[in-house]
Amino acid sequence: MNRHLWLLAICQGLFLTNNVTFIAINGLVGLSMAPLGWMATLPVMGYVVGGALSTGLVAKTQMRFGRKVSFQLGLLVALASTLLCAYAALNSNFWLLCAATVVAGYYNANANLYRFAAAELAAVAWREKAVSLVMAGGLIGAVLGPNLAQFTRSWLGVPFAGAYVALGAVALLSMAVLYFIEFPPAPVKKASNAGRPLGEIMRQPVFIVAAATGALGYGVMNLLMAATPLAMQQCNLPFSDVALVLEWHVIGMFAPGFFTGHLIKRFGTLPIMGVGVLLNALCIGVALSGVELHQFLIALFCLGVGWNFLFTGSTTLSLTTYTPEEKDRAQGALNFFVFITLAISSLASGVLVTTRGWALLNWGSLVPVVLTGGALVWLWLRQRRVPAA
């Protein structure tokens, strides 16, 4: 553990401040401006679609300019896009808001690589703990994001326009912190040592499961989290309750980061990911039991912890599937699958919660949860038959 890891954890926290605030307000701002109610989460979807579209470009900038310059470029885009979101909110321009969130997706794709960069800032024996520590930095976003949305919601006279401006300031702060982080130089890629083709990397069973569980686990989390502000509004709960639920949800997402790495080292990656699947199922059960504040809060907290176990586990699992020369291609592919799943779940959350209701949305969430559990069992059985080299 070192100073650079702690600074990267702060950057992760500021990144999650952006994400949590976007989740808290984009659906509500979209609902107030959308031509049709089911379009409310299109701005949420735009953020992850932009991330999916940017994965290839981000991989190229990472290879061409290195971690630090690429991350700073992402923050410049974050600054510009949040100001564009504020302009769209002030002028009640729904489609401009959607376009601005698509642009912001470049920052999303960039900052999603912080967790992989963490593994490069620590010794090999500490990689799991380094990834877990940087993920724990999201606690900053857990506290700052919902409260930032609540505190700035009335700025500029238009609901939440001021929150977008505040996110521009968050991007500037993150740029200042990132300035003091030194990343190890990228390995020199020689023609004779360029690594395997991406298709060969992706055909590995461990890579398939890491990509599938990471994407599905994130998709379930996003499906329920993006719908929660809309569902709570339909239940006539105030925005202060929405902010409280999201705060504890994100605490659940990132507080375990202080010990998830230790659990993985002690019990193994697959068992911890299996606990994550069970926590997702528990979340759905609690959500189906009622629509009072405490049920939303407990369900979203369980969902957050389940996501942490699954996503930290899938990231750790993926580290064994590629060499340093192959990391940009492999990590870009992993993020692409995550973003595609997030795009689908973002659209589905708005459509289902506004047309079919909160209960049906939760029943539908059981499908990816079961698929995630099945993928883990398949890999566990395979590893028992063919022990890893």
C-alpha positions as CSV (number, residue, x, y, z in Angstrom):
1,M,0.0,0.0,0.0
2,N,1.3,3.5,-0.8
3,R,0.5,7.1,-1.2
4,H,-0.5,6.7,-4.9
5,L,-3.1,4.1,-4.1
6,W,-4.7,6.3,-1.5
7,L,-4.9,9.2,-3.9
8,L,-6.4,7.0,-6.6
9,A,-9.0,5.9,-4.0
10,I,-9.9,9.6,-3.6
11,C,-10.3,9.9,-7.4
12,Q,-12.5,6.8,-7.3
13,G,-14.6,8.5,-4.6
14,L,-15.0,11.7,-6.7
15,F,-15.9,9.6,-9.7
16,L,-18.6,7.9,-7.7
17,T,-19.8,11.3,-6.5
18,N,-20.4,12.0,-10.2
19,N,-22.2,8.7,-10.8
20,V,-24.3,8.8,-7.6
21,T,-25.5,12.3,-8.3
22,F,-26.3,11.4,-11.9
23,I,-28.3,8.4,-10.7
24,A,-30.1,10.5,-8.1
25,I,-31.1,13.3,-10.5
26,N,-31.0,12.2,-14.1
27,G,-34.1,10.2,-14.0
28,L,-36.0,12.9,-12.1
29,V,-34.8,15.6,-14.4
30,G,-35.6,13.4,-17.4
31,L,-39.1,12.7,-16.0
32,S,-39.8,16.4,-15.8
33,M,-38.8,17.0,-19.4
34,A,-39.4,13.8,-21.3
35,P,-42.1,13.7,-24.0
36,L,-43.3,10.4,-22.6
37,G,-43.0,9.0,-19.0
38,W,-41.1,5.8,-20.0
39,M,-38.3,8.0,-21.5
40,A,-37.4,9.3,-18.0
41,T,-34.3,7.2,-17.6
42,L,-32.9,7.9,-21.1
43,P,-30.4,10.4,-19.6
44,V,-29.3,7.6,-17.3
45,M,-29.0,5.3,-20.3
46,G,-27.1,7.9,-22.2
47,Y,-24.3,7.9,-19.6
48,V,-23.7,4.2,-20.0
49,V,-24.2,4.1,-23.8
50,G,-21.6,6.8,-24.0
51,G,-19.3,4.7,-21.9
52,A,-19.9,1.7,-24.2
53,L,-19.2,3.7,-27.3
54,S,-16.0,5.1,-25.7
55,T,-14.3,1.9,-24.6
56,G,-12.4,1.5,-27.8
57,L,-11.3,5.1,-27.9
58,V,-10.3,5.0,-24.2
59,A,-8.2,1.9,-24.8
60,K,-6.4,3.6,-27.6
61,T,-5.7,6.8,-25.5
62,Q,-4.5,4.6,-22.7
63,M,-2.1,2.8,-25.0
64,R,-1.0,6.1,-26.8
65,F,-0.7,8.5,-23.8
66,G,-0.6,6.3,-20.7
67,R,-2.8,6.2,-17.6
68,K,-2.3,9.7,-16.3
69,V,-2.9,11.7,-19.5
70,S,-5.9,9.5,-20.5
71,F,-7.5,9.9,-17.0
72,Q,-7.0,13.7,-17.2
73,L,-8.6,13.8,-20.6
74,G,-11.6,11.9,-19.2
75,L,-11.9,14.6,-16.4
76,L,-11.9,17.4,-19.0
77,V,-14.8,15.7,-20.8
78,A,-16.5,15.4,-17.4
79,L,-16.2,19.1,-16.8
80,A,-17.5,20.0,-20.2
81,S,-20.4,17.5,-20.2
82,T,-21.7,18.5,-16.7
83,L,-21.8,22.2,-17.7
84,L,-23.7,21.1,-20.9
85,C,-26.1,19.2,-18.7
86,A,-26.7,22.3,-16.6
87,Y,-27.4,24.3,-19.8
88,A,-29.9,21.7,-20.9
89,A,-31.7,21.7,-17.6
90,L,-31.9,25.5,-17.5
91,N,-33.5,25.5,-21.0
92,S,-35.7,22.4,-20.5
93,N,-34.0,20.7,-23.5
94,F,-34.5,16.9,-22.9
95,W,-32.6,15.7,-26.0
96,L,-29.6,18.0,-25.3
97,L,-29.5,16.5,-21.8
98,C,-29.5,13.0,-23.3
99,A,-26.7,14.0,-25.7
100,A,-24.7,15.6,-22.8
101,T,-24.9,12.4,-20.8
102,V,-23.7,10.4,-23.8
103,V,-20.6,12.7,-24.0
104,A,-20.1,12.2,-20.2
105,G,-19.8,8.5,-20.9
106,Y,-16.2,9.0,-22.1
107,Y,-15.4,10.0,-18.5
108,N,-17.3,6.9,-17.3
109,A,-15.3,4.6,-19.5
110,N,-12.0,6.2,-18.4
111,A,-12.6,6.3,-14.7
112,N,-13.9,2.7,-14.7
113,L,-10.2,1.8,-15.3
114,Y,-9.2,3.1,-11.9
115,R,-9.7,-0.3,-10.4
116,F,-7.3,-1.9,-12.9
117,A,-4.7,0.9,-12.4
118,A,-4.9,0.1,-8.7
119,A,-3.4,-3.4,-9.3
120,E,-0.5,-1.8,-11.1
121,L,0.3,0.5,-8.2
122,A,0.9,-2.4,-5.7
123,A,3.0,-5.5,-5.5
124,V,1.6,-8.7,-7.1
125,A,0.8,-10.3,-3.7
126,W,-1.3,-7.2,-2.8
127,R,-3.3,-6.8,-6.0
128,E,-6.6,-8.0,-4.5
129,K,-6.3,-5.6,-1.6
130,A,-5.2,-2.8,-3.8
131,V,-8.3,-3.2,-6.0
132,S,-10.5,-3.5,-2.9
133,L,-9.0,-0.4,-1.3
134,V,-9.5,1.8,-4.4
135,M,-13.1,0.5,-4.7
136,A,-13.5,1.5,-1.0
137,G,-12.8,5.1,-2.1
138,G,-16.3,5.1,-3.4
139,L,-17.4,5.8,0.2
140,I,-16.7,9.5,-0.6
141,G,-19.3,9.3,-3.3
142,A,-21.7,7.6,-0.9
143,V,-21.7,10.5,1.4
144,L,-21.0,13.4,-1.0
145,G,-23.2,12.4,-4.0
146,P,-26.7,12.3,-2.4
147,N,-26.0,15.3,-0.2
148,L,-24.6,17.3,-3.1
149,A,-27.8,16.6,-5.0
150,Q,-29.9,17.5,-2.0
151,F,-27.9,20.7,-1.2
152,T,-27.7,22.1,-4.7
153,R,-31.1,21.0,-6.1
154,S,-32.5,24.6,-5.8
155,W,-29.5,26.4,-7.1
156,L,-30.0,28.5,-10.3
157,G,-33.8,28.4,-9.9
158,V,-34.3,25.2,-11.9
159,P,-34.4,21.8,-10.0
160,F,-31.0,20.2,-10.1
161,A,-29.4,22.5,-12.6
162,G,-27.0,23.6,-9.9
163,A,-26.1,20.0,-9.1
164,Y,-24.6,19.7,-12.6
165,V,-22.5,22.8,-12.1
166,A,-21.3,21.4,-8.8
167,L,-20.2,18.2,-10.6
168,G,-18.0,20.4,-12.8
169,A,-16.2,21.6,-9.6
170,V,-15.9,17.9,-8.5
171,A,-14.1,17.2,-11.9
172,L,-11.7,20.0,-11.3
173,L,-10.9,18.7,-7.8
174,S,-10.3,15.2,-9.2
175,M,-7.9,16.6,-11.8
176,A,-5.9,18.3,-9.0
177,V,-5.7,15.0,-7.0
178,L,-4.7,13.0,-10.1
179,Y,-1.8,15.4,-10.8
180,F,0.1,13.9,-7.8
181,I,-0.3,10.2,-8.8
182,E,2.6,8.6,-10.6
183,F,1.6,5.5,-12.6
184,P,4.2,2.9,-13.7
185,P,5.2,3.2,-17.3
186,A,3.4,1.0,-19.8
187,P,5.3,-2.0,-21.0
188,V,7.0,-1.5,-24.3
189,K,5.2,-3.6,-26.9
190,K,7.5,-5.2,-29.4
191,A,6.3,-6.6,-32.6
192,S,7.3,-10.1,-31.4
193,N,5.6,-9.6,-28.0
194,A,2.3,-7.9,-28.7
195,G,0.3,-10.5,-26.8
196,R,-2.5,-12.7,-28.0
197,P,-5.4,-11.6,-30.2
198,L,-8.4,-10.4,-28.2
199,G,-10.5,-13.3,-29.5
200,E,-8.1,-15.8,-27.9
201,I,-8.1,-13.9,-24.6
202,M,-11.9,-13.8,-24.6
203,R,-12.3,-17.5,-25.2
204,Q,-10.7,-18.4,-21.8
205,P,-13.4,-19.8,-19.5
206,V,-12.2,-17.6,-16.6
207,F,-12.4,-14.5,-18.8
208,I,-15.9,-15.5,-19.9
209,V,-17.1,-15.9,-16.4
210,A,-15.3,-12.7,-15.2
211,A,-16.9,-10.7,-18.0
212,A,-20.4,-12.3,-17.6
213,T,-20.6,-12.0,-13.8
214,G,-19.2,-8.5,-13.7
215,A,-21.6,-7.3,-16.4
216,L,-24.7,-9.1,-15.0
217,G,-23.9,-8.1,-11.4
218,Y,-23.5,-4.5,-12.4
219,G,-26.6,-4.7,-14.6
220,V,-28.8,-5.9,-11.7
221,M,-27.5,-3.2,-9.4
222,N,-28.1,-0.5,-12.1
223,L,-31.6,-1.8,-13.0
224,L,-32.8,-1.5,-9.4
225,M,-30.8,1.6,-8.4
226,A,-31.8,3.7,-11.4
227,A,-35.5,2.8,-10.8
228,T,-35.4,3.5,-7.1
229,P,-35.8,7.4,-7.3
230,L,-38.7,7.0,-9.7
231,A,-40.4,4.2,-7.6
232,M,-40.0,6.3,-4.4
233,Q,-41.5,9.3,-6.1
234,Q,-44.5,7.2,-7.2
235,C,-44.8,6.1,-3.5
236,N,-44.9,9.9,-2.5
237,L,-41.7,9.7,-0.6
238,P,-39.7,13.0,-0.4
239,F,-36.4,13.5,-2.2
240,S,-34.6,13.6,1.2
241,D,-35.7,9.9,1.6
242,V,-34.3,9.2,-1.9
243,A,-31.0,10.7,-0.9
244,L,-30.9,8.7,2.3
245,V,-31.6,5.4,0.5
246,L,-28.9,6.1,-2.2
247,E,-26.4,7.1,0.4
248,W,-26.8,3.8,2.3
249,H,-26.8,1.9,-1.0
250,V,-23.5,3.4,-2.0
251,I,-22.1,2.8,1.5
252,G,-23.0,-0.8,0.9
253,M,-21.3,-0.7,-2.5
254,F,-17.9,0.6,-1.2
255,A,-17.6,0.2,2.6
256,P,-16.8,-3.6,2.1
257,G,-13.9,-2.5,0.0
258,F,-11.8,-2.3,3.2
259,F,-12.1,-6.0,3.8
260,T,-13.3,-7.7,0.5
261,G,-9.8,-8.2,-0.6
262,H,-8.9,-9.9,2.7
263,L,-12.0,-12.2,2.3
264,I,-11.0,-13.1,-1.3
265,K,-7.4,-13.9,-0.2
266,R,-8.8,-16.1,2.6
267,F,-11.8,-17.9,1.1
268,G,-11.2,-17.6,-2.6
269,T,-12.8,-15.5,-5.3
270,L,-15.7,-17.7,-6.3
271,P,-17.1,-18.2,-2.8
272,I,-17.2,-14.5,-2.1
273,M,-18.9,-13.9,-5.5
274,G,-21.4,-16.5,-4.5
275,V,-22.2,-14.6,-1.4
276,G,-22.8,-11.6,-3.6
277,V,-25.4,-13.5,-5.6
278,L,-27.2,-14.5,-2.4
279,L,-27.2,-10.8,-1.3
280,N,-28.8,-9.8,-4.6
281,A,-31.5,-12.4,-4.1
282,L,-32.1,-11.1,-0.5
283,C,-32.4,-7.5,-1.9
284,I,-35.1,-8.6,-4.3
285,G,-37.0,-10.5,-1.5
286,V,-36.9,-7.4,0.8
287,A,-38.0,-5.1,-2.1
288,L,-41.0,-7.4,-2.9
289,S,-42.1,-7.3,0.8
290,G,-43.3,-3.7,0.6
291,V,-42.6,-0.1,-0.4
292,E,-42.0,1.7,2.9
293,L,-38.8,3.7,3.5
294,H,-37.1,1.0,5.5
295,Q,-37.7,-1.6,2.8
296,F,-36.2,0.5,0.1
297,L,-33.2,1.2,2.4
298,I,-32.5,-2.4,3.5
299,A,-33.0,-3.7,-0.1
300,L,-30.7,-1.2,-1.6
301,F,-28.0,-1.7,1.1
302,C,-28.0,-5.4,0.4
303,L,-27.8,-4.7,-3.3
304,G,-24.8,-2.5,-2.7
305,V,-22.9,-5.1,-0.7
306,G,-23.8,-7.8,-3.2
307,W,-22.5,-5.7,-6.0
308,N,-19.2,-5.1,-4.2
309,F,-18.5,-8.8,-3.7
310,L,-19.4,-9.6,-7.4
311,F,-17.6,-6.7,-9.0
312,T,-14.4,-6.9,-6.9
313,G,-14.4,-10.6,-7.4
314,S,-14.9,-10.4,-11.2
315,T,-12.1,-7.8,-11.4
316,T,-9.8,-10.0,-9.4
317,L,-10.7,-13.0,-11.5
318,S,-10.0,-11.1,-14.7
319,L,-6.5,-10.2,-13.6
320,T,-5.4,-13.8,-14.2
321,T,-6.5,-13.8,-17.9
322,Y,-4.1,-11.4,-19.6
323,T,-0.5,-10.3,-19.6
324,P,0.7,-6.7,-19.2
325,E,1.0,-6.3,-22.9
326,E,-2.6,-7.4,-23.4
327,K,-4.2,-5.3,-20.6
328,D,-5.6,-2.4,-22.7
329,R,-7.4,-4.7,-25.1
330,A,-8.7,-7.1,-22.3
331,Q,-9.8,-4.3,-19.9
332,G,-11.5,-2.4,-22.8
333,A,-13.5,-5.6,-23.6
334,L,-14.5,-6.1,-20.0
335,N,-15.7,-2.6,-19.7
336,F,-17.6,-2.8,-23.0
337,F,-19.6,-5.8,-21.8
338,V,-20.4,-3.9,-18.5
339,F,-21.5,-0.8,-20.4
340,I,-23.7,-2.7,-22.9
341,T,-25.5,-4.4,-19.9
342,L,-25.8,-1.1,-18.1
343,A,-27.4,0.5,-21.2
344,I,-30.0,-2.2,-21.4
345,S,-30.7,-2.1,-17.7
346,S,-31.0,1.7,-17.7
347,L,-33.6,1.7,-20.4
348,A,-35.4,-1.3,-18.9
349,S,-35.6,0.3,-15.4
350,G,-37.4,3.4,-16.7
351,V,-39.8,1.4,-18.9
352,L,-40.7,-1.2,-16.3
353,V,-41.1,1.0,-13.3
354,T,-43.3,3.5,-15.1
355,T,-45.4,1.0,-17.0
356,R,-45.3,-2.2,-15.0
357,G,-44.4,-1.2,-11.5
358,W,-41.7,-1.8,-8.9
359,A,-42.8,-5.4,-8.1
360,L,-42.5,-6.7,-11.7
361,L,-39.2,-5.0,-12.0
362,N,-37.9,-6.9,-9.1
363,W,-39.3,-10.2,-10.3
364,G,-37.5,-9.6,-13.6
365,S,-34.2,-9.0,-11.8
366,L,-34.2,-12.6,-10.7
367,V,-33.3,-13.7,-14.2
368,P,-29.8,-12.2,-14.3
369,V,-29.2,-13.1,-10.7
370,V,-29.8,-16.8,-11.5
371,L,-27.6,-16.6,-14.6
372,T,-24.8,-15.1,-12.5
373,G,-25.0,-17.9,-10.0
374,G,-25.1,-20.5,-12.8
375,A,-21.9,-19.0,-14.3
376,L,-20.1,-19.2,-11.0
377,V,-21.2,-22.8,-10.4
378,W,-20.1,-23.8,-14.0
379,L,-16.6,-22.3,-13.4
380,W,-16.3,-23.9,-10.0
381,L,-17.1,-27.4,-11.4
382,R,-14.8,-26.9,-14.3
383,Q,-11.9,-25.9,-12.0
384,R,-12.5,-29.0,-9.9
385,R,-12.2,-31.2,-13.0
386,V,-9.3,-29.3,-14.5
387,P,-7.2,-27.6,-11.8
388,A,-5.6,-24.3,-12.8
389,A,-2.0,-24.5,-13.8
